[in-house]
Amino acid sequence: MRCQVAIIGAGPAGLSLAHMLHLQGIDSIVIEHRSRDYVEQRVRAGILEQVSVDLLTDIGLGDRLHANAMVHDGFYIRFDRQTHHLNLHARSGRHSYVYGQSEVVHDLIEARIATGRPLVFSAEDVAVSGIDTDRPTVTYSVDQQTFEVNADFVAGCDGSQGVCRTLAPAGAVTRYAHSYPMAWLGILARTAPVTAEGMYCAHPDGLSLHSMRGPNITRQYLQVPADTDLREWSDERIWKELLRRSESDDHPALETGEIFDRSLAHLRSEVIQPMQYGSLFLLGDAAHIVPPTGAKGLNLALSDACVLSHALGGFYRSGRTDFLERYSTTALPRVWQAQAFSTKLTAALHQLSDNPFDYELRRAQLQRWVTSEAEQDAMSEVYFGLPFPTPWNFH
């Protein structure tokens, strides 16, 4: 097969890139090693920035989103048994939207299928070669039959465990990384939300986070040690700790109920710089990982796709190569701003040491956030989404 862009990975980055390329008349194939059921059902982020919603709406994927998303003005912070609402909408006029990544992916898959362009699931033995040339090749197998794709460019959207992020030769890219000494134990439960919007509870013994996936489904997290074994956490133990860390004097106690999904996510930060080598371009988790604090991962994937679709549009429309050459320098400043924001939230909301001095510093930061209009202005700017580095303007 011959196509212009071979996209490895059918997550938000790969599928949104494919859709934006299609709208410009650029041919692509999307290759995913997981099944469609797995991709559509895996539990991931659920908060969309205002700029992400604006993009999805502008490219024709906003109908289900606007019909089903919960629109939030900000979020809650609870510490010292007191609950504070940060109404960041009042500071900026913008919102965040609770709409799960699985829903975004579902919409993108349906849109891709409607175009009739190739979308391959359950691909095995995916391999990429020739990225140091202008004719890279992708091979993969389905049902024991091998296929070969010859492309102009390869978009690596296959996540932090995928093949694409390992393709650049040693010394061609730099990996900046930081690991935190903790993880998030996450659950999905059939319970009503404790507050009208998501809430971070900054307890001296560690974070608990309470968000929602609808009026009767909640997504909740506990900070736990990095070496935690999920088998040691019964439902009773999880609820006991969530209740303890979320206790307050101004709200009813957390509602408990059936836990129907649980997971463990280790907190880490990583950036690959530059995000390109030869004819290979990295997007989303293949290029960078942010801590889940602040919910920036999905939004960065959409931002990367917007930047690369702009660059590829310029190349195929008028032969311009400067946008492609500047892909990394265009995308990375927004990536690093998201890293800075997530790191700041992570440090203030989590227990990072047993030293009481550290908790007093955290409390001082939290008090500043809930009392200072200047702090809330700065937070709303990033929380609702910095402008994407390039506009979507290829109608």
N, C-alpha and C positions, 0 to 999 in steps of 0.2 A: 504494500500500500504506500502511496505517496500522499503526504499532506504538508501543510505549511507549519503547523505547530502540533507537536506531540505532548500531551499533558499527562503526567504520571500522578495519579491520585484523584479520587472523586469526593474530596471533602469540599468545604466552602471555598477555599482558594482555587482549586482546579475547576470546579463547576462554574463558579462565577466568572472566572477568566474565560472559560469556553463560551459562556453566554455572551459576554461582551465582545468577544472576537466574532461570534456568529452575527451579531448586530452590525458589524462592520464588513461582513462578507468574507471573513478570514476563515479558512478551513482548518479544522483541528480534529483530533481524536483524543478521547479521555480513556485512560487505562487504569483500572483499579483492581488490586489483588484480593480485596475482600468481596463478599457477596453483597448484593443490593440490600437484602434484609439487614445485614450487619451494619452497613453504612447508614441506613435510615433510622435504625433503632438505637445506636450507641448514644449513651448519655454524655453530653458535653455542655458547654456554656449555654446560658440562657438569657444574657443581657446584650441587647443591641444598642449601640450609640445612635444618637440622632442622625449623624452623618451617614451611618451604615443604612439606616432606614430610608433616608433620602435617596441613596444610591440604588437600593433594591427597588424602590418605587419608580425611579426614573428609568430603569431598564426593564420595566414591565412586570416586576415580581412582587408587587406590594398588595395585591388583593387579599389573599389569605392573611397576610401579616396584619394589615389594618383591621381586618374583621375579627381576629382572634388574639392579638397581642394585648397584654396589659400595659398601660401607659403610666409611667412613674415620674414623679417630680424630683425624686432624689432617693435618699435612703435613711435608715435610722442607725444611730450609734448608741449603744448602752454600755455604761460603765458606772461604777460606784452605785449600782442598783437604780440608776436613773436613766430614762430613755429620752433621747434627743432626736428630733427630726431635722435633717438637713434638706431644706426645700431649695434645691439648687435651681429648679425651674424658675423660681422667683428672682434668682440672680441673673439668669441667662435667657429665659424665654424658651428653653429647649427641654427635651425629655429624654429618658431612656425607655426601652421597650423590652418587656419580658416575652421572649419568643424563642423557644429552644433551638439549638443548633440542628437538632434532628428535623425540625419543621423547616428551617432554612434549606437544608439539604434536600428534603422532600420536594420543596418548590423548585429547586434548581434541577433536580433529576427530571421532574415532569416537563420543565421547560426544555431541557436538553432532548428528551425523547420526542417532543413536538417538532423539533427542528429536523429530525431525521438524520442528524449527523451521528457518527459512531460513538457509542458509550459502551465500554467493555467491563464487565464485572467478573470476579473470580479468575483473574489472570494470574498464571503461575510463571515462575522463573523470569520475572521481568528484568531485563538488562538493557543498559544504555551504553553505546560506544560512539566514538567519533566526536565528542563534544569540543575537541580542539580543532574541528574543521567546520565548514559551512554546510555539511551534509551529515548530521548525526543520525544514528540508527537506533531504533528501539525494537527489541524482540520480546515476545511473550508467548505463553502457551495457554490454550483453552481446550479442555477435553482431549488432552494429549496431542493436539495439533499445534504446530509452531507457526507464528506469524511474524512478519518483519515490516516495520514502518520506517520509511525514509522521510525525514522532515528537514525543514530549515532551522528550526529551533526546538528545544526541549524545555518545558516548564516543569520543574520538580516541585510537586505539591503533595508529596507522599509522606509528610510528617517527620517527626524526630527519629523514628526507627526505620525510615525508608531508605532505599538505595541511593537516591539522588544526592543527598547531602554528603555522601562519601566519595563522590566521583572526582572532584577537583584534586589534582596532585598535591602532595605535601608541599607546603610553603606557598601555595597559590592563594589560600584563604587563611584567615585567623579566626579561631573560635574563642570567644570570650564567654566564660561560664562561671556560675556561682551556685552552689547547692546549699539549701537551708537544712538545719538539723531537725526537720519535722515534716509531717505529712498531714493531709486532710483526709479524715475518714468521712466519706459522704454517704448519705442515705436519701432515698426517695420514700416518702411516707404518705399514707392516706389520712392526712390531717389538715385542718384549717390553718392558714397562716397566722402567726402570732401578731404581726403588725400589717398595716395596709401596704407597705413596701418592704423590700429586703432590709435585714438588720444585722449589723456586726455587733457582737457582744465581746468587749475587750475585758476579759476576766483576768485577774492576776495569775491564774493557773493555765491560761491559754484561751485562744479564740473559740467562740462558737458562732456560726453563721446560719441565718435563717432566711431563706428565700422561697419563692413559690413557682409552681408550674401551672397554676390554675386555682380556682376557689377552694378545691378540696385535695390538692396535691402539693406537698412541700418538698423542697430540696434543702437539706440541712447538713452542716459540716461541723466536725470537731477537730481542733488541732491535737495531734497525737505525735508521739516520737516516730522518727523516720523508720525504725526497725519494727514497727507495730505489726502484729499478726492478726488479721481480721478474724480468724477463728476464735480468738480470745475475747471478742467483743459480742456478747449476746445482745438481743434487743433490749432486755432489761437494763444492761449496763450502759448501752448507748443513751437511752432515754434518761437514765439517772444523771449522767454527766451533762447532757444537754440541758436538763432542768436546772441543775446546780449552777452552771455557768451563765444561764440566762435569767436568773432570779432578779426581780425588780420590785420596787415599792409603788410603782405607778401603772402596772399593767397586770392582767391575769396571767396565771402560769401557762407555760407552753402546753398545748394539747398533744397528747400522745396517741398513737394508733399503729396500724399495720405498717411495717417496714417491708417494702417489696423489692428494693434494690439497695446494694451497698457496694462501695468501692474504696480504694485507697489511692490517693494521688500525692506523689512527692513534690515538694516545692523546689523549683530551681529556675534559674535564669540562664539563657544562652543566646548569643548572637553570632552568626557567621558573617564575616565581613571580608571582602564584598560578597553580595548575594548573587553573584554571577561569575561564570568562568566560561570563556569561549561562547558556544551556542547554548549553554545551560543557564537557566535562570531559576533561582530558588524563591519559593513563596511560602507564607504561612509558617507552620511549625517546622518545616524543612529548613527554614532560614533562621528562626528565632523562637524561643520559648520564654514566656513570661509567667510569673506566679499567678495563680487564679485570682488573687486578691485584686479587685478592680475590674475583672472580667474583660480583659483586653485582647485575648488570643484570637477569637473569632473576628473581631473588628479589624485587627491587623491583617488577617488573611484577606479580607475584602479590600483593604487599602492597598496591599501589594498587588492584587489582581487589577485594581483600577489603574495603578501606575504602569504595569506591564502591558495592559491592553492599550493604553494610550501610546506607549512606545512602539508596539507592534503595528498599531493603526497608522502611525506616522511612517513607519518603514514600508508597509505594503501600499499605502496610498500615494506616497510621493518619494519613496526611496531614501528617506531620512534615516540616518544611523545614530544621530546624536542623542535621541531619547533613549535608545537601547543602551548606548555606552554610559549613560547617566542613570540607569535604572537603580543601581545601589545607592548612589549619592542622593538620589531623589527620595527613595523609600526609607533609608536608614534613619534620618533625623526623627521621623514620626515613631519609628520603632524604639529608639532610645528614649524619647519622651514617655512612651508607654512603660518602658522598663523603669524609668525614674519614678513614675507615678505608682506603679505596682510595688516597687521596693519601699517607697515611703509608707504606703498603707500597710504593707507586710510588717515593717518594723514597729509601727505604732499599735497594731492590733494583736500581735502575737507575743507570747512569752518566748524571748530569745535567750534568757539566762535566769538563774535563780537569785540574782542580785536584786534586792529591793530597790536599789537606786535606779535600776533600769525601768521598773514599773512606774516610778515617780516621773521619769522622763516621758514615758508613754502617756501618762495621765496629763502631763502638761501639754503635750501635743494634741490630745483629744479635747481638752478644754479650749484650746486655741481654735480648733475646728468648729466647735459648737457655739462660740461666742464672737468670732471675728468675721465681719462681712468681707474683709479683704481676703482672708483665707478661703472663704466659701466661693468668692468670685474666681479665684485661681483654681480651686478644685472643680468647679462646674465646667470650666473651659476644657479641661482634660477628660473629666468623667463622661460628659456627653459627646466627646469626640472632637479632637483637633481636625481642622479641614484636611481632606485628603490631599496629598501633595500635587496631584494633577486632577483636572476636572474631568468628569464624564461629559464629553461633548461630541460624540460620534453618532448622532441620531441618523 
